[in-house]
Amino acid sequence: MKAYLFGWNPVKFKWDDLDDDIAKLQAGEKLEEDWSCASHKTIKPGDRAYIVHVGQDPRGIFASGIISSEPFLALRKGRTYYRIAITIDVLFNPQKQPILTLDILKTGNLSAQTWTPQSSGISIRPELVDELQGVWQDFLENN
């Protein structure tokens, strides 16, 4: 399975209903969010998505999901971007809940990946996908 990393910087993009979205997900409702995507030529529905909190501490992975659309063009602030939809399956509020921090992501084999990307929707190195999934599962089981 391929996996992609999406960045969220709350200074640049507000997520005003983050706590409401967490409650919806916990209530069993489907949560789908559109995200910009640099890897629009290779990403496909069914690929895994991880969303990393960047820009300010705490930095690290705070959400995951499955790509649920083909890439599509969208207009934002006068520019056209490729975007995809992510059906989110795990979501935390980085300011209120533990997240999988960069301290953990920058250890061992995982240190080969850039975890604070300049562009959202970059490919996670194929040789790291299984290890990342295991680390994420361990984090979820312990938090």
C-alpha positions in Angstrom: 0.0 0.0 0.0 1.2 3.5 -0.8 1.1 6.2 1.9 1.2 10.0 1.7 2.0 12.8 4.2 -0.2 15.9 4.4 0.8 18.9 6.3 -1.4 21.2 8.4 -0.1 24.5 9.7 -2.8 26.1 11.9 -1.2 29.5 11.4 -1.9 29.4 7.6 -5.1 27.4 7.6 -7.7 27.5 10.4 -9.6 24.3 11.4 -12.3 26.0 13.4 -14.4 22.9 13.8 -11.6 20.5 14.7 -13.1 19.5 18.1 -16.6 19.1 16.4 -15.0 16.9 13.8 -13.3 14.8 16.5 -16.7 14.4 18.2 -18.4 13.4 14.9 -15.7 10.8 14.2 -16.0 9.4 17.8 -19.8 9.2 17.3 -19.2 6.9 14.2 -20.0 9.6 11.6 -18.0 9.7 8.4 -15.5 12.5 8.2 -14.1 13.5 4.9 -11.8 16.5 4.3 -10.2 17.9 1.1 -6.5 18.4 1.1 -4.0 19.9 -1.3 -1.8 17.3 -2.9 1.7 17.6 -4.5 1.7 13.9 -5.6 -1.4 14.2 -7.7 0.1 12.1 -10.5 0.6 9.0 -8.3 -1.9 9.2 -5.5 -5.0 6.9 -5.8 -8.2 6.2 -3.9 -7.4 3.6 -1.3 -3.9 4.9 -0.5 -3.1 5.7 3.1 -2.9 9.3 4.4 -1.2 10.7 7.5 -1.6 14.3 8.5 1.2 16.0 10.3 0.9 19.2 12.4 3.7 21.6 11.3 4.8 25.1 11.9 4.5 25.1 15.7 4.8 22.7 18.6 3.7 20.1 19.1 4.7 18.9 15.7 3.9 15.3 14.5 1.2 13.1 13.1 -2.3 13.8 14.6 -4.6 12.2 12.0 -4.8 9.4 9.5 -7.2 8.2 6.9 -7.7 6.7 3.4 -7.6 8.7 0.2 -11.2 8.7 -1.1 -11.1 10.5 -4.4 -9.1 11.0 -7.5 -7.1 14.2 -7.6 -9.2 17.2 -8.7 -8.5 20.8 -9.5 -9.7 23.5 -7.1 -9.4 27.3 -7.0 -8.1 28.9 -3.8 -7.0 32.5 -3.3 -6.8 33.0 -7.1 -4.6 29.9 -7.7 -5.5 26.4 -9.0 -4.3 23.5 -6.9 -4.7 19.7 -7.0 -6.7 18.4 -4.1 -7.9 15.0 -2.9 -10.5 13.9 -0.4 -9.4 12.0 2.7 -11.8 9.9 4.7 -10.3 10.4 8.2 -10.3 7.4 10.6 -8.2 8.9 13.4 -8.1 12.5 14.5 -6.6 14.3 17.5 -6.4 17.9 18.6 -2.7 18.6 18.8 -3.2 21.4 21.4 -5.3 19.1 23.7 -4.3 15.5 23.1 -1.1 13.5 22.6 0.2 13.1 19.0 2.9 11.0 17.4 5.7 13.6 17.8 8.7 14.3 15.6 10.9 12.9 18.4 9.6 9.5 17.6 9.3 9.9 13.9 12.9 11.0 13.6 14.3 7.8 15.1 15.6 4.7 13.4 14.6 4.0 9.8 11.9 6.6 10.0 14.5 9.3 10.2 15.0 8.9 6.4 11.6 10.6 5.7 10.9 14.3 5.7 8.2 14.7 8.4 7.7 18.5 8.0 7.1 18.8 4.3 7.1 22.1 2.4 4.3 20.7 0.2 1.2 18.8 1.3 0.5 15.3 -0.1 4.1 14.0 -0.5 4.8 10.3 -0.9 6.1 8.4 2.2 9.1 6.3 1.2 7.7 2.9 0.3 10.2 1.0 2.5 8.9 3.0 5.5 5.2 2.6 5.1 4.8 -0.7 7.1 7.1 0.6 9.9 5.1 3.8 10.1 1.9 1.9 10.2 3.2 -0.2 13.1 4.5 2.8 15.0 1.1 4.6 14.5 -0.8 1.5 15.7 1.4 1.2 18.8 0.8 4.9 19.5 -3.0 4.5 19.1 -3.0 1.5 21.4 -1.1 3.4 24.1 -3.0 6.7 24.0 
